[in-house]
């Protein structure tokens, strides 16, 4: 059980009982399998035989806290790398091929096909086919997720990367309140509230220094802020209540997003990919966005399992520091020194908030 053998002179008995259905199909694997209790049975020694002693450390395992910390650290690093690079890659792709629904459709299709291929290549990996009882609650989360990505990508046509980061930086303020109201988590402490207000102050400094204000871009950013807040909390709820593996979540999320992207072609009248100049650089940018999109699909869901919705949001804010460095290096489409100062306040306040927030 768990890859460990039983100690000598000890036996285990598995007690089976009929599982009780839970809401959304249940979320406890043991409960679903009907395995609810383990009893220890130590056999009595034979006549004339000395009682055997079970080794005190027979089932010694690595410290669970260290293992958990290592898993969280790896998940944070993987997500930070993907998140930091994907925003810049999407900005470059949108600059070369200005068609958000088309770009998202390519990324969703690549991720969905990658999950199917992985399922065929490694049958032991649990990737479930679409099932109505799970697709129904998951589709609502996918819709919020898609609208969040669409508004983000549309905004990148008119605003620079730092502007999107500042808007995302402000999301912990609303997420912490919504998480308290819907998931029953504690509100931030007084130092945490001060840190959140500092994030808002940094955002104000950035907006005041932004010389490239575009009403269309900021309109999409308002939509993005609303849905990023809903997405951070609602997707966390779906992850906690709809039992499925991380790989299955990636497959569901991207496959269910495909028809939404196709509807966006009609709704937005989008056909920019037909008139785009398909240079090798443009093709490479779209393909690279698909590759990193596959990676971040897994990294995002994996990290959501391990930390709270607010912590997930803060991690996303903090890792944007690398995004700023990359964006400043590759071209001139970035904010000025005052804008960078406001962004730095946002990121620093996010780090402080992570340290002092109430759990």
Secondary structure by P-SEA (a helix, b strand, c coil): cccccccccbbbbbbbcbbbbcccccccccccccccbbbbbbbccccccccccccccccccccaaaaaaaaaaaaaaaaaaaaaaaaaaaaaaaaacccaaaaaaaaaaaaaaaaaaaaaaccccccccccaaaaaaaaaaaaaaaaaaaaaaaaaacccaaaaaaaaaaaaaaaaaaaaaccccccccaaaaaaaaaaaaaaaaaaaacccccaaaaaaaaaaaaaaaaaacaaaaaaacccccaaaaaaaaaaaaaaaaaaaaaaacccccccccccaaaaaaaaaaaaaaaaaaaaaaaaaacccaaaaaaaaaaaaaaaaaaaaccccccccaaaaaaaaaaaaaaaaaaacccc
